[in-house]
């Protein structure tokens, strides 16, 4: 799981995601703290596709 902040979004969603695809990582989770979202990607045909998306419910 990668934790996204305001400063590392391009690195996490770009370079790191591509490296994990190339390495054959089967599942990739991103915790987007600024937006209170968790994204789960799965590897299909050597590319990550968004499998699920969970948004924190407002109180």
N, C-alpha and C positions, 0 to 999 in steps of 0.2 A: 504494500500500500504506500502510495506517495501522498504527502500532505502538501497541498497547494496553498501558497500565500500570495500576497499581492506582488511579490518580487520574483517568484520563480515559475510563473505560469507558462511562459514560452518554453522554458527548459523542460519542464515536466510533460507538457502536452506535445512537444515537438521532438527534441533530441532524444530524451530518455525513452519516450514511447516507441520511437523508431528502433532504438537499440534493443529494447525488449522484444519487439517483433522479430528482428533479425536473429536474436538468440533463441527464439522459439518459446518464450514465456507464454504459458497457456491462458493466464488470467492476469489482469492488471486493474487495480483499484486506485481511484483518485479521490481523496477527501479534499473537497474544495471548501476550505474554512470560511473565506470571505462571503461566499454565497450559500453556505450551510447545506451543501450537496455532496452526496457520494455517488460516484459513477463506477460501474463495473464493466470492463471490456473483456471479451473473450477472443482468442485467436482463431480465425477462420481463413484458410487459404493464405497463410503468412501475413495477415493483416488483422488488426484489432477492430472489432465492431462493438458498438455500444450494446451491452446485454441488458443492463438495468440502471435505473436512475432513481435515487431516493432523495427527496427534498424534505428538510425538517419542517414539520407542521408548526405554524405560528401559534403562540399561546394566547 
